[in-house]
Amino acid sequence: MEPLTKALDLYREERWRRYEATVLYNLSERQRFEPHGGAVAQRTAEEAVSIWRELGNFKGEATAMTAVAKAMITRGLREDALQLVRGRMRELQEDKPALAQLGYGCIPVLQECGAHDDALAVAEEVLAINRELGNRHEEAWTLKNLSEVRRDMGLFQEALDCAQEAQAVFQELGDEMGEEEAKKVLSHIYTAKREAHKSPHRQRALDLLGQFASCVAQKDSEGFQRALTQLRLYQGVDGQDVAASLGSLMEDPETYRWYVEASADYFQVTFEEAESMVGRAPMNPTQRAANLDSRGVKGGGIYVMFRFSGMGYGPSFRPVQQAYRQGRPYEASQGPAPAALCVLRDETAEEWERVAVMQAHAGVLDGALQGSAFYYQSFLQPIIDMRESGRSQVKAS
């Protein structure tokens, strides 16, 4: 903050308005993370916007406007941020070059506000204007933005097409920085499509994952944050990669706790929220789950509970051997829904039946549906109580 403040004073003294506006933007981005800094950050960014407007620089204005919108979102004024962007774009509707420059910078703001349909419409409009004007460089950057919008909307194939087209244009123009940015977007898309092996940054991501695992093993907080930031930037690894790197480390309770605490600090959430995030991560679906062995409870455990609720399953429809649930109970008012995993086996089937028809067996299908009961704490609690009661009796004896 201190170097920025000094630079701001210098540029104001020299009346270098362009640099003054740039510093104001950067200052606002940092003020936003200060305690109760949203209002201060908004005023600083609005000052930058007014300077860019005075200079007639629409791209600078759009960049500063993103800082205003982020500050407003920090203050809980999401709808006001949307109105700010939409209103300014309406004012420039007849000036296509200005609209293209402003719109390009407004796309991330609309995404930040969760207005994905608006962001998609603006990106497509800006792309059409840049193509009409023959501005290949701006076209490539807009294609990159458009691919990010489509990715966030789950339109992965369309996003992939845009990112690949952006990369091709950047290559044609010899823009190495733009090409690198397009590759990052491609990595994010392939990872989201569960095709991380196709990521342009696959090897780099695996190297980063190795560094990340080393930081966890050494309980290196600073290295943990650096590696995680880089991993989130480049993507390119999947759940199996993470499980292979971290699975054995997570078996140690002390390391697991450190990992959750470090994640909570990084994402600025509570320990419980971080544990839910970690537990639901693809690295290990059963890690730290509530392990309920259906055979470990007298009477078949879960099927006793089904019987109590009026569902009497016959031998062929009792395939659940073991079940896990992790995350919050489904009844919880906040947080992500839980995940359930069941180990199924139909012991009434002979071996030839197992080979011939097991995959289509009605009992197996029903067992998979039975797993949804584990979402509910009200279903599990009697089983947990019985197990705890049994342990208490053993200790007492």
Buried (B, 14 or more C-beta within 10 A) or exposed (E): EEEBEEBBEEBBEEEEBEBBBBBBBBBBBEBBEEEEBBEBBBBBBBBBBBBBBEEEBBBBBBBBBBBBBBBBBBBEBBEBBBEBBBEBBEEBEEEBBBBBBBBBBBBBBBBBBEBBEBBBBBBBBBBBBBBEEEBBEBBBBBBBBBBBBBBBBEBBEBBBBBBBBBBBBBBEBEBEEBBEBBBBBBBBBBBBBEEBEBBBBBEBBBBBBEBBBBBBBEBBBEBBBBBBEBBEEBBBBBBEBBBBBBBEBBEEEEBBEBBBBBBBBBEEBEEEBBBBBBBBBEBBBBBBBBEBBBEBBEEBBBBBBBEEEEEEBEEBBBBBBBBBBBBBBBEEEEBEEBBBBBBBBBEBBEEEEBEEEBEEBEBBBBBBEBBEBBBBBEBBEBBEEBBEEEEEEEEEE
